[in-house]
C-alpha cells in the first residue's frame, strides 16, 4: 500500500495536501479505498459550504458499504471534484490523484494537528 510522505492524514483515512495558495486538497487513502472495495458512487459537498472539523461532509459508496468522509479541518469548501460523478472508480485506481474536495481552512495551522505519513502507517498497522 502507498502512503505518500508529503501528505497529512486523519484517523478516518482522509489524506490532506496543502496547496501553494493555502487551500487543502482532500481524498481518501489507499488503505481506505482498498478496504471499501470497488467504489461506485460519491456524494460530494457543494462549494461555499462552511464546515467544522470532523463533520461528515461527503459519502463514498462501494459495492460493500457506504462510508462517510469527514472534514479534516474547519473552513469553506471551495471546490469538489465533479469528474468523480462519471468515474468514481478512479478513487480505486489512483487514490492520491482522485481528490474529493478542497477546503480553504479557517486556521492555516490546523493541519499541524493531523498525522504524518509515519504516524498514519503506524495507526493502520503498516
Steps between C-alpha positions, in 0.01 A plus 500: 500500500608851426519778761669809351725674753411853383135469607323526836243241611205454735394204710192475275733437200485833316820637349571873488732692268573867565506694173715806424199731548428358848198292401487136598429220253335198665454141388492153651809291561609191311421302815144638508424434133634146532283434806191640325541300180367614163371857536178555304375842616618816677285772656713812536442833681400816316746788464431773754400260778644592839623194690636422844782258569387135517164577335373234257481689170522238225412136437688237303297193405653171397361160415559413868382806694451875520756697695486857629789730415587761760634854482851483646488868600249784529457724199316554175466246220635677192472219245388140453641260243206479259690254278431232763129507415577323173800301623475422873726196446793736437527518880588128493740539210688806627396593856757780533409660167120461520438767761149554637478867604703806595466710814625849582582451869386747764833450678801443269681318783216249551686235300776497764277275714454240223704181472823470303540211256703307760235553767227392257691186398532411869128559559402256222765244599718543194 
